[in-house]
């Protein structure tokens, strides 16, 4: 079960990374992070799928992309498999 959880987390990080890159567009990482007061390391690591940011950072990212937190999460969730679940049922 623990291995599946690690794989699920990896899928979420990958979906987050893809969504962030798409939403950022052509703006450089440095410019995006400095304009939105989000540490460059946080944006960089999240966009490479290495770490998942805190919930407060998710809210800040959504605002930086001119999205509601719900819309941002929905964009991420739309990239996950249709049968995705974090809970083993």
ZIVENBEL-V255025 format. One record per helix or strand of 3 or more residues. SS is the DSSP state (A for helix, B for strand). FROM is the first residue (numbers start at 1). TO is the last residue. If there is no record, write none. Layout:
SS_FROM_TO / SS_FROM_TO
//
This chain:
A_2_24 / A_29_35 / A_40_47 / A_55_64 / A_69_77
//
